[in-house]
Amino acid sequence: MNFWVSDPEGRKRRYRAAFIAKLSDGESEACETQVWIEFAVRCKYLDAFRAEKLTGAYERIMGQLVKMIEESDKWLIKSK
């Protein structure tokens, strides 16, 4: 069984624009999470050390998403 074909999100990897749109959505969500991390620190729900580690992790995630957008052809499912 081919899991990519039965996976609705995976199907979007067949179409460049849809794939890039999903990656862009992910980048936006990661950026929003960074805002909430900052908010949590200001409200003293989260200490600065943990916030810095989380923010760094999200920076790396966003960097990977941007790279995938820039090199999207490498990630697309090719038609047979």
TORNUVO-600191 format. One line per 4 residues: their letters; for each residue x, y, z of N, C-alpha, C. Coordinates in pm, 1 decimal. Example, Ala and Ser with C-alpha at 12.3 -4.5 7.8 and 13.67 -1.06 7.14 Angstrom:
BEGIN
as	1319.0:-569.0:780.0:1230.0:-450.0:780.0:1320.0:-330.0:780.0 | 1285.0:-225.0:708.0:1367.0:-106.0:714.0:1290.0:3.0:787.0 .
***
This chain:
BEGIN
mnfw	84.5:-118.5:0.0:0.0:0.0:0.0:88.7:124.5:0.0 | 58.2:218.2:-85.6:134.2:341.9:-93.4:70.0:444.6:0.1 | 138.3:476.1:110.8:81.8:566.5:210.2:71.9:709.5:160.4 | 162.3:750.1:71.6:156.4:887.5:20.3:28.7:910.8:-58.9 .
vsdp	-17.1:811.2:-131.6:-137.0:828.2:-213.4:-260.5:835.2:-123.9 | -263.5:757.5:-14.5:-380.8:756.9:71.4:-379.3:870.6:172.9 | -269.3:945.4:182.0:-256.2:1054.4:277.8:-299.6:1185.5:213.4 | -410.9:1247.2:260.3:-458.3:1369.7:196.6:-356.5:1483.2:201.3 .
egrk	-279.8:1494.2:308.1:-177.7:1598.6:315.0:-63.6:1566.6:219.3 | -29.1:1442.5:207.9:77.0:1401.4:115.7:43.4:1430.3:-29.0 | -83.4:1422.1:-62.1:-125.2:1450.3:-199.5:-91.5:1592.3:-240.9 | -90.5:1681.5:-145.0:-57.6:1820.3:-175.4:86.1:1833.4:-224.0 .
rryr	168.5:1734.3:-196.6:307.1:1736.8:-243.8:315.6:1711.2:-393.6 | 207.2:1676.9:-456.4:205.3:1660.5:-602.1:194.6:1795.5:-671.8 | 144.2:1894.3:-602.2:118.7:2025.4:-661.6:201.3:2130.7:-589.0 | 293.3:2191.2:-662.5:390.5:2284.0:-605.1:323.5:2395.2:-524.1 .
aafi	224.5:2461.0:-580.8:159.7:2574.1:-512.8:94.8:2531.5:-381.2 | 27.5:2417.7:-381.3:-37.7:2368.8:-259.4:66.0:2331.2:-154.1 | 174.5:2269.3:-197.5:281.4:2230.3:-105.8:344.0:2353.6:-42.0 | 374.6:2453.6:-124.0:434.7:2576.4:-72.1:337.3:2647.9:21.8 .
akls	209.4:2645.3:-10.6:109.8:2707.7:77.1:108.9:2642.0:214.5 | 117.6:2508.8:218.5:120.7:2437.2:347.6:246.7:2471.7:425.9 | 360.5:2476.9:356.9:485.0:2513.2:424.0:478.2:2656.0:477.0 | 420.7:2746.2:399.4:405.3:2885.3:443.1:313.9:2894.2:565.1 .
dges	207.8:2814.2:565.4:119.6:2808.8:682.5:198.1:2763.6:805.8 | 281.4:2662.4:788.3:363.0:2612.6:898.7:459.7:2717.4:950.1 | 520.4:2791.9:858.0:612.5:2899.2:897.5:537.9:3006.2:977.8 | 418.8:3042.1:932.7:338.2:3142.5:1004.2:300.9:3094.1:1144.1 .
eace	263.9:2967.4:1154.0:228.3:2910.5:1284.4:348.3:2908.9:1379.0 | 465.9:2876.0:1326.0:587.0:2875.6:1408.1:619.5:3016.3:1457.5 | 602.1:3113.9:1371.7:625.3:3253.6:1408.8:526.2:3296.3:1517.1 | 401.3:3257.9:1501.2:300.1:3289.7:1601.9:334.1:3225.4:1735.7 .
tqvw	386.1:3104.1:1732.3:425.4:3036.6:1855.6:535.8:3114.3:1926.5 | 628.3:3170.4:1850.1:733.3:3251.9:1911.0:673.4:3372.8:1983.3 | 570.8:3432.6:1926.3:503.5:3545.4:1991.8:443.9:3500.7:2125.2 | 381.0:3382.6:2125.1:320.9:3331.8:2248.9:426.9:3294.6:2352.2 .
iefa	543.1:3250.1:2307.2:653.3:3222.0:2400.3:695.0:3352.1:2468.1 | 709.2:3458.1:2389.4:745.1:3588.5:2446.2:637.2:3636.3:2544.3 | 512.9:3618.1:2506.8:401.4:3654.7:2594.2:408.7:3577.2:2725.9 | 437.6:3447.3:2717.7:446.6:3363.0:2837.4:558.4:3409.8:2929.7 .
vrck	669.7:3456.1:2872.6:779.7:3507.3:2954.8:737.3:3636.2:3024.0 | 676.2:3726.4:2949.0:634.2:3854.7:3006.5:531.3:3837.3:3118.0 | 451.0:3733.3:3108.0:350.5:3705.4:3211.8:404.5:3613.3:3320.9 | 533.5:3580.4:3309.3:602.9:3494.7:3406.7:547.0:3352.1:3414.3 .
ylda	493.3:3304.9:3300.7:450.9:3165.7:3291.4:567.9:3076.4:3250.9 | 669.9:3136.5:3192.6:783.4:3062.8:3137.2:909.8:3139.9:3169.1 | 1014.3:3068.1:3213.4:1139.1:3137.6:3245.7:1217.3:3167.6:3117.1 | 1304.1:3267.2:3126.0:1377.3:3316.8:3009.1:1467.0:3209.2:2947.4 .
frae	1527.7:3122.8:3029.3:1615.9:3018.4:2977.8:1539.5:2923.2:2886.1 | 1427.1:2874.0:2933.0:1346.7:2782.1:2850.9:1292.2:2852.4:2727.2 | 1252.9:2976.7:2744.3:1200.9:3053.4:2631.0:1308.1:3068.8:2523.7 | 1430.2:3094.3:2564.9:1539.9:3108.7:2468.8:1563.0:2977.9:2393.1 .
kltg	1558.7:2866.1:2463.9:1576.6:2736.2:2398.2:1462.5:2709.6:2299.2 | 1340.0:2736.9:2340.4:1224.9:2715.6:2252.4:1229.9:2808.2:2131.2 | 1262.9:2933.9:2154.4:1270.9:3029.2:2044.2:1376.8:2986.1:1944.0 | 1491.4:2939.4:1993.4:1597.2:2889.3:1905.0:1550.7:2770.0:1823.4 .
ayer	1476.8:2680.5:1887.1:1424.4:2563.5:1815.2:1328.3:2607.3:1704.9 | 1243.5:2703.7:1735.6:1150.0:2752.4:1633.5:1221.5:2827.2:1522.1 | 1331.0:2895.6:1553.2:1411.0:2959.9:1447.8:1464.6:2854.7:1350.8 | 1513.0:2743.7:1405.8:1564.4:2635.6:1320.1:1452.3:2574.7:1236.1 .
imgq	1337.2:2553.8:1297.8:1222.2:2498.7:1224.2:1183.2:2591.8:1110.2 | 1173.3:2721.1:1139.2:1134.8:2816.3:1034.5:1240.1:2820.4:924.2 | 1367.1:2809.5:961.6:1472.6:2805.7:860.8:1459.2:2684.4:770.0 | 1425.4:2570.9:828.5:1406.9:2450.0:749.0:1286.5:2463.8:656.5 .
lvkm	1179.4:2524.6:706.1:1061.1:2544.3:622.2:1091.3:2637.5:504.6 | 1164.8:2744.4:531.9:1202.3:2837.3:424.2:1288.5:2765.8:321.1 | 1381.8:2684.0:368.4:1466.7:2609.4:274.9:1382.8:2513.1:190.7 | 1285.3:2447.8:253.1:1197.8:2357.2:178.0:1115.5:2433.3:74.7 .
iees	1073.4:2555.2:109.2:999.2:2637.2:12.9:1089.3:2671.6:-104.7 | 1211.5:2715.3:-74.3:1305.1:2754.9:-179.6:1344.9:2638.1:-268.3 | 1347.8:2517.2:-211.0:1388.3:2397.3:-285.4:1271.3:2300.1:-297.8 | 1151.9:2353.3:-318.7:1031.4:2270.7:-315.7:1031.6:2158.8:-419.2 .
dkwl	1096.7:2179.6:-532.3:1098.1:2075.2:-634.9:1160.7:1945.5:-584.7 | 1253.3:1954.5:-489.4:1315.5:1834.2:-432.8:1216.1:1751.8:-350.4 | 1112.0:1816.3:-301.4:1018.9:1752.0:-209.0:889.1:1706.8:-274.6 | 868.0:1748.1:-399.6:743.0:1712.8:-466.5:741.2:1567.1:-509.1 .
iksk	624.6:1508.0:-507.4:605.5:1371.9:-556.5:593.1:1381.2:-707.5 | 677.6:1310.9:-776.2:675.9:1313.3:-922.8:569.6:1218.2:-975.9 | 497.9:1260.9:-1077.6:398.3:1174.5:-1142.3:470.0:1068.2:-1225.1 | 410.8:949.4:-1228.9:471.1:840.7:-1304.7:424.5:842.5:-1446.5 .
***
